[in-house]
Amino acid sequence: MLAILISESAPIDTIIKILVVKFILGMIYGFVIDFILKMKNKNKQEEKIIDICEEEHCHCEKGILKSALKHTINIFLYIFVLTLILNIVVEIIGEETLSNILSKGSIFAPILASFIGLIPNCASSVIITELYLSNIVSFGSLIAGLLVNSGTRIINAI
């Protein structure tokens, strides 16, 4: 998002406003989620790395290199497939239709931007940021999509 804003010569006050909102909301929600997770795991001990390795069947005890390679390949395939699906959907729907659905007047724009933000790669952030800079989506839709995108790692923690 930041690279797109800078490369498109967005006004500095716009960049600062977006960063401050993301920072403040990220801090608030981070503390809330941390509190909820601590309350949820109050009587449980912290999971040990061995338990995680057994659950993931990554065989860390046989060496970290093989385990890291397995996880890297899994993540690569996951992101590749989702990016492929995203490109196919955008190609079928069309950028113009997507822009119309996400337009400022639509009450569904923040919700749809949030769903787009759930796609775990930077393409969703780029799309939402470019639509904002083109004055197609509102500031609320931009923040909704960007916050969800940065929060995809939190979902895995819960």
Steps between C-alpha positions, in 0.01 A plus 500: 500500500770745601704436185193562282416822685856629462535394135169668413615821675212496746487805727711456813204583724303214340787257557540612862123480561486141370806394698376660823154341470654158428745541788236605755246238396773235483608582856144496634403175331836345585445561870139378481598179320793444736267542799245257353767241422647529850155453654432207270830330586501600868512142628703359212875494480674649202530255212850372460667491161495120514119498520478731200741281302298189581177670399646628173688174427806701398758274671706784649699249699656374175631845414377853461594530132261229383223637719554859379502384137174310549331805656637729226363276225160476671476878538619557142235264361229656716582854388549393138159332482322791669673752272402292197138491619505876567631571150238273343219664699618852410531393135149351497333778697706775342672794661218735402238285673720466806542878508123549476432254783760668719392854412455756775122492482469128566416392855669168426835658407666469844379141534625404154828684561537295819447177307757610242736580787475140622698386197844426648730689268581858414280503187191574706669796671618629163151474348329672792765774523487571127120517509525748789753714314271495195225634728284191445489363856453696819753541780293258712514230231875553465556462874264198519690316225845591630425412862357162408801434278744578778293287738512174306784387723285556810240254376762227501593585860143458625 
